[in-house]
């Protein structure tokens, strides 16, 4: 038997990217769908994005931005490279906290800390950042010894995560690491929404297939520019997939 699992995340208030991603997943007709969180932040349509995921009752892992907005925290747990990036991030957090209503904040608070599956004899663990912290960044070029320590304690065969917005997958020790990329705010130079299809079959190597989806980038970028309080920088992020300085 073969089980196909669609996984997406880091949609960040980008309702059109979320809708188009879900449409593409519907066409693929997987056996299950999961979301790795960060439904809010940066984008101008956080409530609409929450509603798209919530309406389908998609099991969703809580992201650091979901935590920051859902609990009205003063910090979203992001790592910033400089003061300018920090200032923009704080403006985004403040704006998102002000726009997301109490009912949707309660929904964010109720998101899952992680998802664990045992499918076709394969143990799958889904987290937002890492098994250790929701806001830990696991980049592909991270020190191999550090990744191996995480793999040794991951207690799974396949570890699926997001948070970096850059898709990658490879074996680290005995664990297949799969970064699902970002549906709503890619940072890998490809502005299309990204999701991943995990194919599991007993006795076979798990299959990992990345899919990219076109959406109305112009409309979502313009919505950010029209939102009083959101930095225009985030509109350019959508247009360039993080390639601009």
N, C-alpha and C positions, 0 to 999 in steps of 0.2 A: 504493500500500500504506500502511496505517496501523499504527503501533506504539504500544501503550499500556503505560506503565511506572508501576508503583506504587512510591511512595517514602514511607518513614516513618522516624522516629528519635526520639531523646531519650525513650526508654522508661523509663529510670531505675529499674530494679528493680521495676517495676509489672507483675507477671506477668499479671494479669487483663486489663489494658488491652492488653498485647501480644497475648495470645491472641485477644481479641475483634477487635483490628485485623487480625490475620492471617486470622481467619474472614471479615471483611468484604472483605478483598482477594481471598480465594478466590472469593467470590461474584462479584466484579467480573471475575475471570478475565483479568488483564492478561497481556501477553506476557512481562513480566519484573518482578522485585521486588528493590528495593535498600533498605538500611538506612543511615541517616546516623550511627549510633553513639550513644554514651552509653547503653549497656545497663544500667549500674550507677549507684549513687549515689542518695541520698535515700530510695529505696523499700526495703521490707523483704524483697523476694523477688529478689535479684540473681542467685542461681544458677539459679533456675527461669526467669528471664527470659532469661539467656544460653542456656539449653538450648532454649528455644522457637525462637530465631533460629538457633542452631547446628544443630539437628536438620534444618532445612530448607535448610541450606547457602546461606543468603541472603548475597550479597556485601555486606559491611558496612564502612563507613569508621570508623576509630578516632576516638572522641571524646576530649575532654580528661579526662573522668572514667574512661573505659576505660584511658587511659594512666596516670592517677594510681593506680588500683587494680591494674591489670595489672603495673605495674612497682614497686609498693609505694612510691610517692613520698610525700613529706611535704606536697605541695601538689597540688591538682587543676587548677590553672590557671584557677580561677574568679575573676571580678571581684566584689568584695563592696562593698556600699554603706556598711556600718558595722561596728563591732566585734562587735555581736551576730550579724550575718549571717555574719561570718567564723568566729566561735566555733562556730556551728551547722554550717557547712560543714566545718570541721575534724573535728567529732565524727562527721559523716556519712562522711567519708573514712576515718577510723580504723575505724569500725564496718564499713564495706564491705570494707576491706582484710582485716579479721579474719574475715569470714564467707565471702568468696569463696575457694574452694580452689585449690591450685596448678595443677591441670589446667585449670580455667576461666581462671585468670590467664594461663596460657600461650596460651589461645585469644584472650584480649583483646590480648595482645602481637602476635599474628599478624594482626590486623585491618588493612585496607588504608589507606594514607595518603590516597587519593582514588580515585574511579572516573571514567574518561573513556570516552565512547561516541561513535560516529559513526553515527547512526540516521536513515535517510531524508534523508541530506544535512545533518542538524542535528548540530552538535557539542555534546554535553552533558558538563558537568563537575560532579561531585558531591563536596562537601567537608563537613566538620562545621561549622566556623566560617566560614572564608573561604579563598580561595586562598593567602593569605599565612600564616595561622596557624590551627591547629585551635581556638584559644580566642579568636579575634577575633569580637566581636559585631557583626553587621550588622543594625541596626534600620532600620525603614522611614523613620524620621525623622532618620537620620544625615545629616550635611552632604552635599548633593548633589555637591559637588566631590570629596569623599572617595570616594563611591560611583563616580563617573565615573573616577577614577584606578584603582580596583579593576577596573572593567569593561574599561578600556583594556588591562590586562595579563592579563585572565582567560583569554585564548586559547580562547574557546568562544562558542557562540551562546546557550546556556542554562546558567546557573549555579544549581545547586540546593544548598541549605545548611540548617542548623538552628541549634542552640546557643542562640538567644534564646527559644525556646518560644512564639514569636508568629508565626503564619502571615501572609505577605504576598507579593505578586508584582507586578512592574511592569518596564517596560523602563528600563534605565539605559544611555544611549548605544545601542549596537547589541546589547547583551546583555539577555536576559530574566532577571531575578533572581527566584528562587522560593525562599522560605523555607517549608519543609515543616511548620512548627509542631512540636508535641510530641504523641506518642502517650501518654506516661506521666506527664507533669507540665505540662499546659498553663498558660500564664500570661496568656491573653487574655480571661479572664472566662468562658469556656465550658469546664466541667470534662470534657466528653467527649473521648475520644481523637481525635487528628487525624492524617490521612494525606492525601497528594496523588496525583492521577492525572495524569500527563503524557502528552498525546496528540500524536504526531508524524506528520506526513504531508509528503511531498516537495512543496515549493513553497507550503506553507501555514503560517500562523502557528501555533506550538505552542499546544495547549490546556492549560489548567491548571484542574483541578477539585479543590476541597477537600472532603473527606468527614469527618464526625464520627460517632463510634461510642460508644454507651452501653456501660458496663461496671460492675462492682460496686465503685463508689467507696467505699461504706461498709466493705466487707471489706478493701480495700487500705489505707484510712485506719486502720482498727482494727489491722491488722498492724503498721503503723508505731508506733502507740501501745503495742503489746505488745512491741516490740523494745527490749530493754535497751541503751540507748546512742544510739538515734535520737531526735532532738528531735520532740516532738509538733507543732511548727510545720509540719513537712512533711506531716502528716496534714491540717491545715487548708488547706495549699496545694492538696491534691487536691480537697478539698470546695468550695473557692472559686475554683479556677483562678487563684490568685495575687491575688485581689481583696481579701483581708484585709490589714491592716497588721501 
